[in-house]
């Protein structure tokens, strides 16, 4: 399935390793889309920006398998390798699945691919934007 929205906290080509390593994107969607997913049993997170679907893919799977990163493409369907900044307009391809773990059940979305329609560049805060001495403003 394809879902349109606005990307936040996207880790598409490089996994987020804060807890368990995984590729992930918080996708802010319109209310009708959020209601549809909630009605099918998915968790919809409330962010300041609006209702959000958390779509993810764990790096490590059962029996020691290592999953590939999701595909990342531009508006012309060309592969790209960059960091997707907060506020980027995207289309996300994902698969819906049910899970059962330690007596709990639920539904989740497996992150397959992301198409960037309108990129907001990621700013890393690494100092790259400073001028070298002698450069002009």
ZARODO-8811 format. One record per residue: residue in one letter; z, y, x of N, C-alpha, C in turn. Coordinates in steps of 0.001 Angstrom, whole numbers, plus 500000, padded with zeros to 6 digits. Each point is the difference from the previous one (the first is absolute). Layout:
BEGIN
AZYXZYXZYX...
% end
This chain:
BEGIN
X500000498824500839500000501176499161500000501239500883X499503501102499444499940501280500707500874501001499246X500848500723500749500883501004499407499822501306500775X499743501093499276499851501324500606501337500729499996X500227500810501037501219500786500042500099500828501264X501204500491500235500301500830501161500947499217500913X499641499916501276500742499198500971501207500739500562X501091499266500147501202500472500694500531498854500846X500502500326501175500643499054500918499122498777500254X498721500245500256499037498917500211500094499426501413X500091498694500085499928499254501260498923498947499795X498751500384500289498866499134499673499544499173501196X499720500609501124499512499279501172501131499582500943X501110500706499936501179499676500807501152499743499033X500627498839500080501053499693499026501248500861500174X500687500219498898501307500641500011500992498933500458X500783500303501019500927499012500547501464500392499803X500262500911499068501373500430499759500893498811499619X499501499134499154500731498786499625499111498817500371X499504499284499025499055498911500258498616500611500211X499275499648501070498691500610500246499036499781498828X499433501113499498499022499890498923499108501223499942X498801499773499487499065501074499697500370500476498606X500010501305499792500481500499498714499428501368499674X499971500310498721499619501324499529500744500276498695X500548501192499893500550500471498727498871500752499316X499553499517498853498862500576499303500469500706498731X499944501335500008500368500770498815498812499946499038X500296499573498779498961499802498979500310500842498768X499028500100499100500245500727498748500924499173499109X500545500642498985501003499349499143499430498797499252X498745500079499543499396498883499265499900498759500890X499608500192501255499912498885500937501387499432500268X500981500869500203501377499559500233500517499191498814X499745500471498793500442499292498792499345498629499891X498709499911500358499279498730499962500645498994500949X500274500422501243500607499091500971501428499626499590X500768500956499518501369499715499555499976499002498843X499043500159499099499875499096498858499650498575500400X499405499847501192499651498666500506501086499445500922X501126500698500102501145499481500743500142500491501422X499222500997500401500111500553501349501036501118500039X500632500163501153500930501097500205499204501278500266X500358501070499306499400501308500230501104500903500524X499820500495501206500982500858500664499748501454499579X501047500760499773499853501427499692500175500807501271X498959500728500371500062500905501142499915501424499462X500328500979500817499869501399499585498568500314499587X499028499330500637498582500246499736499494499318498732X500764499047499461499601499300498785500278498508500091X499548499236498990500216498553500008499212499344501125X500604498995500617499448499432501229500032498476499975X498905499393500451499937498566500232500165499769501495X500875499096500377500151499635501406499172498735500200X498935500127500801499072498901500225500137499598501463X500221498701500254500297499604501370499460498612500330X499932499744501301499612498684500519500894499717501197X500771498929499919500832499600501127499112499522501136X500398500324501231499247499575501176500124498490500184X501216499490499870500246498571500217500074499283498663X499269498894499913499985499200498784500666498658500226X499890499129499010500617498676500128499340499172501108X500768499078500550499514499073501029499467500714501241X500533501188500305499654500699501228498673500739499993X499360500124498852498729500727499981500239501492500212X499037500650500634500049501446500194498819500586499237X500303500894499060498955500577499155499314501165500709X498700500150499747499227501119500528500397501288499300X499756501120500670500241501296499357498983500190498885X500367500785498981499040500302498935498808500772500573X498873499898499341498817500744500418500200501465499621X499561500905500864500079501441499751498598500562500152X499489500616498929498638500523500007499970501439499499X498910500696500340499827501373499523499227499987498679X499673501179499494499318500130498708498621499342500008X499410499815501200498687499367500133500097498514500336X501173499426499852500280498584500245499838499601501467X500203500956500909499959499726501435501437499775500493X500179498983500832501325499719500541500499501182500821X501271500325499836500648501066500754501340499480500512X500514500646501027501292499623500557500772501280500274X500788500432499041500778501228500127501244499897499140X500905500934500175501215500049499193499719500837498751X500309499453498841499773500683498727501234500838499686X499813501317499906501113500907499759500400500088498535X501233500438499772500505500198498639499117500990499252X499650499668498753499180500861499173498520499652500018X499613498993500798498600499567500044499619499329498683X498800500319499506499488499355498791499330498697500422X500424498879499403499523498683500412499711499100498796X499272498935500284499824498878499083500569498795500727X500799499207499306500643498849500622499543498727499311X499559499047500814499676498677499483501218499120500234X500469499349498935501174499148500119499882498803499059X500782498982500292500076498812499152501396499906499421X500058499712498731501265499834499289500464498546500166X501293499813500264500522498635500097501439499950499492X500423498798499609501375499769499554500752499295501112X501302500286500083500818499369501014501297499475499399X500573499032500684501267499382499617500753499765501294X501134500694500179500746499902501249501490500064499723X500707498994500439501458499912499845500444500257498567X499301499387499057500361500108498594499524501255499295X499325500884500718499466501218499393498484499876499905X499435500636498974498551499993499826499513501429499815X498717500207500230499430501321499807498517499999500280X499421501180499971498585500191500296499867501046501091X499027499795500871499738500950501078498498500157500172X499640500946500875498598500293500286499749499828501484X499033499140500362499638499752501394498926500990500415X500272500761501049499093501032500507498808499360500706X498788500209499464498780499417500548499205501002500838X499752501203499429499178501004500676500307501379499425X499698501038500795500186501385499564498726500773500333X499491500710498992498856500890500197500519501423499918X499805500779501072500445501385500041498898500876499424X500320500709498910499027500873499352500139501441500458X501243500442500239500269501364500458501203499925500934X499745500026501304501037499797501006500829501249500239X501306499821500000500937500997500521500438499422501339X499674500711501073500303499470501324501493499835500207X500356498886500624501384499710500334500410500854501180X501129500652499893500557500808501092501195499240500560X499914499609501272501011499113500569501202500709500588X499882501283500306501129500682500627500178499608501456X498903499549500645500098499551501388499708501096501010X499759501227499537499759501108500908498546500210500362X499085499165499491498582500128500338499386501315499545X500622500677499059499421501228499481500312501223500865X500889499854500983500304501112500886498797500294500895X499859501265500364498943500398500936500480499742501418X499031499690500886500309499933501422500161501425500512X500803500162501046500151501330500589498612500479500441X499644501193499636498704500543500338499010499939498846X500248499131499009499137499974498826500346501191499115X499020500468499265500233501120499088500222499508498596X500642500863499220500266499656498604498741499988499245
% end
